[in-house]
Amino acid sequence: MKRNASIAAFCLNILISIALLYFIYVNHSYQVTYVCILNHNVYTLPLSLMAILFVFTGMIMGFLSSKITSYRNQKAVSAYERKTESLSVKSEEDAAKIKALEAKIETLETALEAALNKE
């Protein structure tokens, strides 16, 4: 199942790349004018360059957000594993205590029977 999802993601990536290349080819002669918010200058760039900048910025942001999410998920898995381990250790300790108490009860029952049979 994971392999199929990987193949589908790869195919989708190829299709988006082809669409981007087609967009760049068709619109390479168009110019985009915009005002920079920081220094209030007016810039003119080819639409194809603007598209490439947006795509690469999106790719970088997507990569960073996936790494952050992966890190958070790994921390949650580690916390869950520690909790499960501590519960397992606690249940083993409880089982050992129960066995010890059963052994004590058995010893006391044997001693009581021996004391009752002695009289």
N, C-alpha and C positions, 0 to 999 in steps of 0.2 A: 504494500500500500504506500509506504514511504517513497519507494522508487517511482511509482506512478505519479505521485505528487511532484517529485523532483523533475520528472520528464515534462510534466505539464507546465511547471514553472519555467523550465528552460525554453519550451516552445513559445510560451507567452513573452518571454524576454526577447526572443528572436523576432517575433511579430512586432513588438513595440519598437525594437531597433530599426526594423525595415520601415515602419511607418514614420519614425523620426527622420531617417535618411531621406525618405520621399518628401517629407515636409520641408526639410532643409534644401533639397534640390529644387523644388517648385518655387520656394520663396526666397531664394538667395539674392534676388535683386531688390527686394523691398527693404526700406529703411524704417527704423523705429526711433522716435524722438521721445525722450523722457527727461524729467527734472529730478535730480538727485536730492533727496530729503536732507542729507547731511550738510552739503555745501551750496545748495540752491543753484547749481550749474545745470545747463541743458546739454545733454549728450545725444548723439545720433549713432546708432549701431545697426548693423545688418540684422534682420529678423532671424536669420539662421544662427548667427552667433548668440543672440538672446535666447533662442530655443536650446542651444547646446549648454549655455550657462545654467538655465533653469533645470535641465535634465541632470547635469552633474551635481548641482546643489541638492536636488531631490534625492539623488543616489547617495550622496554623503549623509544627508539627514536620515534617510531610511536605514543606512548601515549603522549609524550611531544609535538610533532609537531601537533597532533590533539588538544591539549589544547591551544597551541599558536594560531592556526587557529580559534578555537572557541572564544577565547578572542578577536581577531581582528574582527571577524564577529559580536560579541556582541557590540563592540564599534561602528561599522558601523551602526548597527540597532538602537542603542541609538541616534546617530547623526541624522539619518533619522527621527526618531520619534520626536526629538526636532525641526527639520526643519518643519515637517508637522504640529506640534502643533503651531509653530510661524506663519505659513501661515494661519492656521485656525483662530487664534486670530486676525491677521491682516484683514482677510476677514470679521470677525464679526465686527471689528471696522469700516471698510469701510461701511458695511451695516447700522450700527448705524448712521454714519455721513450722509448717503444718506437719511435715514428716518428723521433725524433732519432737513436737508435741504428741504425735501419735506413738512414737517410741516411748516417751515418758509414761503415757497412759498405759501402754502395754506392760511396761515394767511395774507400774503401780498395781495393775490388775493381777499380775503374776505374784507380786509380794502379798497382796490381799488374799489371794487364793491360798498361798502357802501359809499365811497366818491363820486363816480359817481352818485349814486342814490340820494344823498343828494342835489346835485345841481339841 
